[in-house]
């Protein structure tokens, strides 16, 4: 369970949003909507431990984390965050921190689910923007995180592919019963995928 206790988020000590008191229950999908610049990405980065709170705390499984390396959440960034010096297959495998646990066969299976199996030995730069987003999604699904933060994970996809990837995320969710916090600008996407929808409001 993720809890936000009197949480204020922002940059350089200046809050964007203050006094967030929310609880994200295990096994649910939460859609986070708001206007641009209202703090959606900042919220995810704070929960992931990539940004320090301006005030308050993020509690995950009754523990406050101050080191993002030990934070049990996994974040899929809006800008894909693929590694240009690794093949597509290795981009998926790197999600598993332990080299001993990396399974190339399963990585190829996940690439196949997102329609990229034939590109396993290619470089991210050889892919289109939509394909790079699917590669980032494959890496995320490979690791099957218990807590998954997704910052507009499907924004670069056409409608048909986006629908397929929505269904894939939902299928993995049914299998793992993980908790997902997903930023989206699409009300329709939130209605389809999410158990709860949260609308953030920027200060001022």
PEDA-V424174 format. One record per residue. N is the residue number from 0. RES is the residue in one small letter. PHI is phi in radians with two decimals (* if undefined). BURIAL is # if it has 16 or more other ideal C-beta (glycine too) atoms within 10 Angstrom, else .. Layout:
N|RES|PHI|BURIAL, N|RES|PHI|BURIAL
This chain:
0|x|*|., 1|x|-1.88|#, 2|x|-2.18|#, 3|x|-1.87|#, 4|x|-1.97|#, 5|x|0.86|., 6|x|-1.45|#, 7|x|-2.01|#, 8|x|-2.14|#, 9|x|2.94|#, 10|x|-2.29|., 11|x|0.93|., 12|x|1.39|., 13|x|-1.75|., 14|x|-1.33|#, 15|x|-1.65|#, 16|x|-2.36|#, 17|x|-2.14|., 18|x|0.93|., 19|x|-1.44|#, 20|x|-2.21|., 21|x|-2.40|., 22|x|-2.22|., 23|x|-1.85|#, 24|x|-1.28|., 25|x|-1.07|., 26|x|1.42|., 27|x|-1.98|#, 28|x|-1.93|#, 29|x|-1.97|#, 30|x|-1.69|#, 31|x|-1.97|#, 32|x|-2.10|#, 33|x|3.12|#, 34|x|-1.25|., 35|x|-1.03|., 36|x|1.45|., 37|x|-1.56|#, 38|x|1.89|#, 39|x|-1.09|#, 40|x|-1.15|#, 41|x|-1.05|#, 42|x|-1.11|#, 43|x|-1.08|#, 44|x|-1.13|#, 45|x|-1.21|#, 46|x|-1.09|#, 47|x|-1.30|#, 48|x|1.51|#, 49|x|-1.44|., 50|x|-2.24|#, 51|x|-1.43|., 52|x|-1.10|#, 53|x|-1.21|#, 54|x|-2.76|., 55|x|1.47|#, 56|x|-2.63|., 57|x|-1.90|#, 58|x|-2.01|#, 59|x|-2.11|#, 60|x|0.90|., 61|x|1.18|., 62|x|-2.34|., 63|x|-1.60|., 64|x|-1.85|#, 65|x|-1.96|., 66|x|-2.13|., 67|x|-1.13|., 68|x|-1.13|., 69|x|-1.75|., 70|x|-1.10|#, 71|x|-1.39|., 72|x|-1.64|#, 73|x|-2.15|#, 74|x|-2.02|#, 75|x|-1.71|#, 76|x|-1.41|#, 77|x|-1.11|#, 78|x|-1.60|., 79|x|1.28|#, 80|x|1.01|., 81|x|-1.37|#, 82|x|-1.81|., 83|x|-1.14|., 84|x|-1.58|., 85|x|-1.99|., 86|x|-1.15|#, 87|x|-1.05|#, 88|x|-1.08|#, 89|x|-1.18|#, 90|x|-1.09|#, 91|x|-1.31|#, 92|x|-1.11|#, 93|x|-1.16|#, 94|x|-1.11|#, 95|x|-1.56|#, 96|x|-1.13|., 97|x|-1.48|., 98|x|-1.04|., 99|x|-1.15|., 100|x|-1.68|., 101|x|-1.26|#, 102|x|-2.18|., 103|x|-1.09|., 104|x|-1.06|., 105|x|-1.21|., 106|x|-1.08|#, 107|x|-1.13|#, 108|x|-1.08|., 109|x|-1.21|#, 110|x|-1.03|#, 111|x|-1.11|., 112|x|-1.13|#, 113|x|-1.73|#, 114|x|1.37|., 115|x|-2.19|#, 116|x|-1.01|#, 117|x|-1.26|., 118|x|-1.81|#, 119|x|-0.96|#, 120|x|-1.71|., 121|x|-1.64|., 122|x|-1.70|#, 123|x|-0.93|#, 124|x|-1.12|., 125|x|-1.50|., 126|x|-1.79|#, 127|x|-1.26|., 128|x|-1.04|., 129|x|-1.13|#, 130|x|-1.19|#, 131|x|-1.13|#, 132|x|-1.18|#, 133|x|-1.18|#, 134|x|-1.12|#, 135|x|-1.09|#, 136|x|-1.15|#, 137|x|-1.04|#, 138|x|-1.09|#, 139|x|-1.15|#, 140|x|-1.22|#, 141|x|-1.07|#, 142|x|-1.42|#, 143|x|0.84|., 144|x|-1.22|#, 145|x|-1.20|., 146|x|-2.06|#, 147|x|-2.17|#, 148|x|-1.87|#, 149|x|-2.22|#, 150|x|-1.74|#, 151|x|0.80|#, 152|x|-1.20|#, 153|x|-2.16|#, 154|x|-1.15|#, 155|x|-1.60|#, 156|x|-1.71|#, 157|x|-1.23|., 158|x|-1.03|., 159|x|-1.16|., 160|x|-1.17|#, 161|x|-1.06|#, 162|x|-1.10|., 163|x|-1.13|#, 164|x|-1.24|#, 165|x|-1.02|#, 166|x|-1.13|., 167|x|-1.13|#, 168|x|-1.05|#, 169|x|-1.15|., 170|x|-1.12|., 171|x|-1.13|#, 172|x|-1.10|#, 173|x|-1.12|., 174|x|-1.30|., 175|x|-1.74|., 176|x|1.00|., 177|x|-1.37|#, 178|x|-1.79|#, 179|x|-2.14|#, 180|x|-1.97|#, 181|x|-2.18|#, 182|x|-1.42|#, 183|x|-2.63|#, 184|x|-1.67|., 185|x|-1.76|#, 186|x|-1.09|., 187|x|-1.11|., 188|x|-1.13|#, 189|x|-1.10|#, 190|x|-1.10|., 191|x|-1.27|., 192|x|-1.78|#, 193|x|-1.82|#, 194|x|-1.37|., 195|x|-2.42|., 196|x|-2.12|., 197|x|-2.04|#, 198|x|-1.84|., 199|x|-1.52|#, 200|x|-2.22|., 201|x|-1.27|., 202|x|-1.08|., 203|x|1.47|.
